[in-house]
Amino acid sequence: MIIKKKYFLNAHIVDPSNGINEIGGLIINEKGKVEACGKRVNKNNIPSREKFIDLGEKHIFPGIVDMRVFGGEPGYEYKENYRSLSEAALAGGVTSVVTMPNTKPVIDSVSIVDFIQRRGRDKSKINIFPTATLTKDAGGNNMTEFGLLKNKGIVGFTDGVKSVQNSRVMSRIIKSAYDFDCLVIQHAEDQELSKDGMINDGIISTKLGIPGISDLSEKIIIERDLSLLEDLNCRYHISQVSSKKSLDLINYKKNIVNFTTGVSINNLALNENDIGDFRTFLKLSPPLRTEEDRIALIEGINKGLIDVIVSDHKPEDEESKRLTFSQAATGASGIETFLSLALEQFHNGSIKLDKIIKMITHNPSKILNIDKGSLSVDRDADFCIVDINKPWIVKKENLVSKSKNTSIEGRKLQGRVLSTYVNGQELYKLK
């Protein structure tokens, strides 16, 4: 598609992949690609006849790459579909998503991948990067066809909301992933230790009378997998870490094997105390842990132990959340509040801005081996314009996502996406 050339001037551009954190400009060519970016782009070196957009030092970030998103299709379209997902993503500055395979049916065959890709092309305005299951039907027993699925465009393999419990099967998975150069994304949770658990195991769970999930259930799976990687090191990513115990282990293992680690924005912004009196919208996986764990996660980011921040966007209809804690569905909608909630850590002085942006743009793209998350010349012009100081309040009725199960209803945030571009086209503009 041919589009008109665009000039953005006087912007504060943060592009960690190119080491850019400066006032400058951005030029988008007629093909929707980046033509120039940075401080050298200013009013003096663009044609005088051309119109430009003066951003008044508003921020430009590369389009966000969200590594953990539940898309709803196929099977759960009543919760979310590709059309509603892309609208919600664009409102949050997200231009690329990695979708989890826990659909109905699960994504474990070439035919289902074909369906997903067609739906993505037809219905979505953003870039959809699907994952497939590690095991058939996410059952944990029989491996999927890594080679065939990768050739079809699958960017990674994960059982999504489940961990592979069988060590022998996991060992075979690592070998196969090594042979085919595939990315393994593991949700770390020991099934037996977490059985029937709903929130973090501790004082709060005891007080509320709710079965808890020990932080050991996470650590044990991580320790097992990283030990297996010592023999054969495939591309391996811990989907979400939530506890200090896990981070201590990761810190030790970083010098022994190569792997990467993610964290949910929920675990960075909230702790178990926020659950209050049975707030089921905060029933999450991994569960919200202690304030000590939350602080440890922030320290882990600053020490380089954690590589990626994800939204863990898991839409659920209101009927499935407004139940007793034991019956309520697990998960929260969060893709459109993702960036604003991450900026909270910048505003309170916990994490530097360029570090946050790197963890949601450059790092996930590098891990996934995809050509996104950057404003490099000749790349697709996927980016967002952000007022990092704009205050707003999260109200579920204003959310774009089909499901409104936000974990931060009523929270005051600072920083809002003003517009989002995909392939040089403005697809979202704040009203």
matplotlib code that plots the C-alpha trace (Angstrom):
import matplotlib.pyplot as plt

x = [0.0, 1.3, 1.0, 2.0, 5.4, 5.3, 7.6, 7.5, 9.7, 10.7, 10.0, 11.8, 12.7, 13.6, 14.8, 17.1, 17.9, 19.8, 20.9, 18.7, 17.4, 17.3, 15.2, 14.9, 12.6, 11.2, 10.7, 8.3, 8.6, 5.8, 6.1, 5.5, 9.2, 11.5, 13.6, 15.4, 15.3, 17.1, 18.5, 19.7, 16.1, 15.0, 13.2, 16.4, 17.0, 13.5, 12.0, 10.5, 7.3, 6.6, 4.2, 5.4, 3.9, 5.5, 5.3, 6.3, 8.8, 6.2, 7.8, 8.1, 8.7, 9.0, 5.8, 5.6, 6.1, 4.0, 5.3, 2.3, -1.2, -4.3, -6.0, -9.3, -9.3, -10.3, -12.9, -13.1, -14.2, -16.8, -13.9, -11.7, -11.2, -8.4, -10.4, -11.1, -7.6, -5.9, -8.1, -7.1, -3.5, -3.3, -4.8, -1.9, 0.9, 1.2, 1.9, 3.0, 1.7, 2.8, -0.4, -0.6, -1.8, -4.4, -7.3, -10.1, -8.7, -5.2, -2.6, -0.7, -1.0, -0.3, -4.0, -4.8, -1.7, -3.1, -6.4, -4.8, -2.7, -5.7, -7.7, -4.8, -4.4, -8.1, -9.2, -6.2, -4.6, -1.5, 1.2, 0.2, 3.0, 1.4, 3.0, 2.2, 2.1, 5.1, 3.0, -0.1, -3.2, -1.0, -1.3, 2.4, 3.1, 3.7, 5.8, 4.4, 6.1, 8.6, 10.2, 6.9, 5.3, 8.4, 8.4, 4.8, 5.8, 5.5, 7.9, 8.0, 6.6, 4.8, 2.0, 0.9, -0.9, 0.7, 4.1, 5.6, 5.8, 7.5, 11.3, 11.9, 9.5, 11.1, 14.5, 13.3, 11.7, 15.0, 16.9, 14.3, 14.3, 18.1, 18.0, 15.4, 16.6, 13.2, 12.4, 11.0, 8.8, 8.0, 5.3, 7.0, 4.7, 4.9, 1.5, 1.5, 2.8, 0.3, -2.7, -5.9, -4.0, -5.4, -3.2, 0.3, 0.9, 1.4, -0.3, -2.9, -4.0, -4.3, -6.3, -8.7, -8.9, -7.8, -5.4, -2.0, 0.5, 4.1, 6.9, 8.7, 6.4, 7.9, 11.5, 11.4, 10.4, 13.0, 15.7, 14.9, 14.8, 18.0, 19.8, 18.6, 20.0, 23.5, 23.7, 22.1, 21.4, 18.5, 16.8, 14.9, 12.7, 11.1, 7.7, 7.0, 9.0, 7.3, 9.4, 12.7, 13.6, 13.4, 15.5, 18.2, 18.4, 18.4, 21.2, 23.3, 22.5, 23.0, 26.8, 26.3, 23.6, 22.0, 18.3, 16.0, 13.4, 10.1, 7.9, 4.2, 3.4, 0.8, 3.6, 5.6, 2.7, 0.7, 1.2, -0.9, -2.3, -4.2, -6.5, -8.2, -11.5, -11.6, -11.1, -11.4, -10.1, -6.7, -6.8, -3.8, -1.1, 1.5, -0.2, 0.6, 3.3, 4.6, 5.8, 9.3, 9.0, 7.7, 10.7, 13.0, 11.5, 12.3, 15.8, 16.1, 15.3, 17.9, 20.5, 19.8, 18.2, 14.9, 14.8, 11.2, 8.0, 4.7, 1.1, -0.1, -3.4, -5.9, -9.5, -12.3, -16.0, -17.4, -19.6, -16.6, -14.8, -17.8, -17.9, -16.4, -12.7, -12.5, -14.8, -13.5, -11.4, -7.7, -6.3, -6.7, -7.1, -4.2, -2.8, -4.2, -3.0, 0.4, 2.6, 1.0, 1.4, 5.0, 5.7, 4.6, 8.0, 9.7, 7.7, 8.4, 12.2, 12.4, 13.4, 14.9, 12.8, 15.1, 15.3, 11.5, 11.2, 14.1, 12.2, 9.0, 10.5, 14.0, 14.5, 11.4, 12.1, 15.7, 14.5, 11.9, 14.1, 11.6, 12.2, 10.2, 10.7, 13.0, 13.1, 16.0, 16.1, 14.0, 12.1, 8.3, 7.3, 5.5, 5.6, 3.6, 3.4, 3.1, 2.6, 4.4, 3.0, -0.7, -2.8, -5.8, -7.9, -8.6, -12.3, -13.5, -16.3, -13.7, -11.5, -11.5, -11.0, -14.0, -13.5, -13.2, -11.5, -8.8, -6.7, -6.4, -9.9, -9.9, -6.1, -4.6, -1.9, 0.5, 1.4, -0.9, -0.6, -1.8, -1.5, -0.2, 1.1, 1.5, 3.4, 3.4, -0.4, -2.1, -4.5, -5.3, -5.7, -6.7, -10.1]
y = [0.0, 3.4, 6.1, 9.7, 10.5, 11.6, 13.8, 13.8, 16.5, 17.6, 14.2, 12.5, 9.3, 6.2, 3.3, 1.0, -1.3, 1.6, 3.3, 6.3, 8.4, 12.0, 14.8, 14.4, 13.4, 10.4, 10.2, 7.5, 6.8, 6.0, 2.3, 2.6, 2.0, 4.1, 6.4, 8.3, 8.6, 10.6, 14.0, 14.6, 14.8, 18.4, 21.3, 22.4, 19.2, 18.4, 20.0, 23.4, 22.6, 19.5, 19.5, 18.0, 17.0, 18.9, 16.5, 19.1, 16.6, 13.9, 10.5, 8.1, 4.4, 1.4, -0.6, -2.8, -6.5, -8.4, -11.9, -13.4, -12.8, -15.0, -14.2, -16.1, -17.6, -20.3, -21.4, -18.5, -15.7, -14.6, -13.5, -12.0, -12.2, -10.9, -7.8, -6.8, -7.8, -5.6, -2.6, -3.1, -3.6, -0.5, 1.6, 0.4, 1.0, -2.7, -3.5, -7.2, -10.0, -13.5, -15.5, -18.5, -21.9, -22.6, -22.3, -24.7, -26.8, -26.1, -25.0, -28.2, -29.0, -27.4, -27.1, -25.1, -22.8, -22.2, -21.2, -18.8, -17.2, -16.6, -15.1, -12.9, -11.6, -11.1, -9.7, -8.2, -4.8, -5.7, -8.4, -11.8, -14.2, -17.6, -20.2, -23.9, -26.3, -28.2, -31.4, -32.8, -31.2, -29.6, -32.9, -33.1, -36.5, -36.5, -33.9, -31.8, -31.7, -28.9, -28.9, -28.8, -26.1, -23.9, -24.0, -22.8, -19.7, -20.7, -18.5, -20.5, -23.6, -23.5, -25.3, -21.8, -22.1, -25.5, -26.8, -30.0, -32.1, -35.2, -34.8, -37.4, -35.7, -32.3, -33.7, -34.9, -31.5, -29.7, -32.1, -31.6, -27.8, -27.8, -29.8, -27.5, -24.3, -23.7, -21.5, -23.3, -21.0, -22.7, -21.7, -22.7, -24.4, -27.8, -29.4, -31.3, -28.4, -26.0, -28.4, -26.7, -23.5, -20.1, -17.4, -17.1, -19.5, -17.3, -15.1, -13.7, -17.2, -18.4, -15.3, -15.7, -19.4, -19.9, -22.8, -21.3, -21.9, -22.2, -20.2, -23.5, -24.8, -22.3, -22.7, -26.5, -26.4, -23.7, -25.6, -28.9, -27.2, -25.3, -28.4, -30.2, -27.3, -27.8, -31.0, -29.5, -25.8, -25.0, -21.6, -21.5, -18.8, -18.8, -17.3, -15.5, -15.4, -14.2, -14.9, -14.0, -17.7, -18.2, -15.0, -16.2, -19.5, -17.5, -15.3, -18.5, -20.2, -17.2, -17.9, -21.6, -21.8, -19.4, -18.6, -15.7, -14.7, -12.8, -11.2, -10.2, -6.5, -7.7, -9.1, -5.8, -3.5, -5.5, -7.8, -10.3, -7.6, -6.1, -9.1, -7.6, -9.3, -12.0, -9.8, -12.5, -10.1, -10.6, -14.4, -14.7, -17.2, -17.0, -15.6, -12.2, -12.7, -10.7, -7.1, -8.5, -10.6, -7.6, -5.5, -8.4, -8.5, -4.9, -5.4, -8.4, -6.2, -3.6, -6.4, -7.9, -11.1, -10.5, -9.7, -9.2, -7.6, -9.0, -8.0, -11.6, -10.4, -13.2, -12.0, -13.6, -12.7, -11.1, -14.0, -16.3, -13.8, -12.8, -16.1, -17.5, -17.5, -21.2, -21.1, -17.9, -18.1, -17.2, -14.2, -10.5, -8.3, -6.0, -5.2, -1.7, -0.7, -2.5, 0.5, 2.9, 0.5, -0.2, 3.6, 3.6, 2.0, 4.9, 7.6, 6.2, 6.0, 2.2, 1.5, 3.8, 4.6, 3.2, -0.1, -0.5, 0.3, -2.2, -4.9, -4.5, -3.8, -4.9, -7.8, -9.8, -9.3, -10.6, -13.6, -14.4, -13.7, -11.4, -8.1, -5.9, -3.6, -1.2, 2.1, 1.0, 2.4, 0.2, -1.5, -1.4, 1.8, 0.3, 2.9, 4.7, 8.4, 8.7, 11.5, 9.9, 12.5, 12.4, 11.3, 9.0, 6.6, 3.0, 2.4, -0.9, 0.7, 2.6, -0.4, -1.5, -5.3, -7.5, -8.7, -6.1, -8.2, -5.7, -6.2, -2.4, -1.0, 2.6, 2.8, 6.3, 6.0, 8.5, 8.1, 7.4, 6.4, 9.2, 7.4, 4.1, 3.4, 0.1, 0.1, 3.9, 4.1, 5.7, 3.0, 4.4, 8.0, 8.9, 10.7]
z = [0.0, -1.0, 1.7, 2.0, 3.4, 7.0, 9.1, 12.9, 14.5, 18.0, 19.5, 22.4, 20.7, 22.8, 20.6, 22.7, 19.8, 18.2, 21.4, 20.7, 23.6, 22.3, 20.9, 17.2, 14.4, 12.4, 8.7, 7.3, 3.5, 1.0, 1.7, 5.4, 6.3, 8.5, 6.4, 9.1, 12.9, 15.5, 16.3, 12.7, 11.6, 12.2, 10.4, 8.8, 6.8, 5.4, 2.3, 3.2, 1.2, 3.3, 6.2, 9.5, 12.8, 15.8, 18.8, 21.3, 22.9, 23.3, 23.3, 20.3, 21.2, 18.8, 18.6, 21.7, 21.4, 23.9, 24.5, 26.3, 25.0, 25.0, 21.7, 22.1, 18.6, 17.9, 20.4, 22.9, 20.5, 23.1, 25.4, 22.7, 18.9, 16.6, 15.8, 19.4, 20.4, 17.8, 18.8, 22.5, 21.6, 19.5, 22.4, 24.5, 21.9, 21.2, 17.5, 17.8, 20.0, 20.7, 21.2, 23.5, 22.1, 24.8, 22.4, 21.5, 19.8, 21.0, 18.5, 18.0, 14.2, 10.9, 9.9, 13.0, 12.4, 8.8, 10.3, 12.8, 10.2, 7.9, 10.7, 11.7, 8.2, 7.7, 11.0, 12.8, 12.4, 14.3, 13.8, 15.2, 16.0, 17.2, 19.4, 19.3, 22.2, 23.4, 23.7, 21.9, 23.3, 25.9, 27.7, 28.7, 27.2, 23.4, 21.7, 18.8, 15.4, 16.1, 12.6, 10.7, 12.9, 12.8, 9.0, 9.2, 11.0, 14.7, 16.7, 19.9, 21.7, 25.1, 26.8, 27.9, 31.2, 31.9, 32.6, 31.3, 34.4, 33.1, 33.2, 30.6, 28.2, 29.0, 28.2, 24.8, 24.2, 24.8, 22.5, 19.7, 20.2, 20.0, 16.7, 15.1, 16.7, 18.3, 21.3, 24.3, 26.5, 29.9, 32.4, 35.6, 38.0, 39.7, 39.3, 42.6, 44.7, 43.2, 43.2, 44.3, 45.1, 44.2, 45.7, 47.2, 50.1, 53.2, 55.8, 53.4, 52.2, 55.8, 56.8, 53.9, 54.2, 50.6, 49.6, 48.7, 45.9, 47.3, 45.6, 45.6, 42.9, 40.5, 41.6, 41.3, 37.6, 36.8, 38.6, 36.8, 33.3, 33.8, 35.0, 31.9, 29.8, 31.2, 29.1, 25.9, 25.8, 23.5, 23.2, 26.5, 28.0, 31.5, 30.7, 34.0, 37.2, 40.4, 43.5, 45.1, 45.5, 41.7, 41.1, 43.5, 41.4, 38.1, 39.4, 40.1, 36.8, 34.6, 34.4, 33.7, 30.9, 28.4, 28.9, 29.2, 31.7, 31.6, 34.2, 34.2, 34.7, 37.3, 39.5, 39.1, 40.0, 42.6, 45.6, 47.5, 49.8, 46.8, 46.8, 49.9, 50.6, 47.8, 44.8, 42.1, 39.4, 41.0, 40.8, 38.5, 37.4, 38.7, 41.8, 43.3, 45.9, 48.8, 48.7, 49.3, 46.1, 44.1, 45.1, 44.3, 40.8, 40.3, 41.6, 39.2, 36.3, 37.3, 37.7, 34.3, 35.6, 33.9, 30.1, 29.2, 30.7, 29.4, 29.9, 30.4, 28.7, 29.5, 28.8, 30.7, 30.6, 33.7, 34.5, 34.9, 37.3, 39.5, 41.2, 44.5, 44.5, 43.9, 40.9, 39.3, 36.2, 36.4, 34.5, 33.8, 30.8, 30.5, 27.0, 26.8, 30.3, 29.8, 28.9, 31.3, 34.2, 33.2, 33.2, 36.8, 37.6, 35.8, 37.5, 41.0, 40.2, 40.3, 36.7, 34.0, 31.0, 28.4, 30.4, 30.4, 26.7, 25.9, 27.8, 25.8, 22.4, 21.6, 24.0, 23.0, 19.3, 19.8, 21.8, 19.2, 16.2, 14.6, 12.8, 15.2, 18.2, 16.4, 14.5, 12.3, 8.8, 6.3, 9.1, 9.2, 10.8, 13.8, 16.7, 19.2, 20.3, 24.1, 26.6, 29.5, 32.0, 31.0, 34.0, 33.6, 35.6, 34.6, 34.2, 32.8, 30.8, 28.8, 28.0, 24.3, 25.0, 24.7, 28.2, 31.0, 33.7, 34.5, 37.6, 38.2, 38.1, 39.5, 39.5, 38.7, 36.0, 34.5, 30.9, 27.9, 24.3, 22.0, 18.7, 17.3, 13.8, 12.0, 8.7, 8.7, 9.1, 12.1, 13.3, 16.8, 18.0, 21.5, 21.5]

ax = plt.figure().add_subplot(projection="3d")
ax.plot(x, y, z, "-o")
ax.set_aspect("equal")
plt.show()
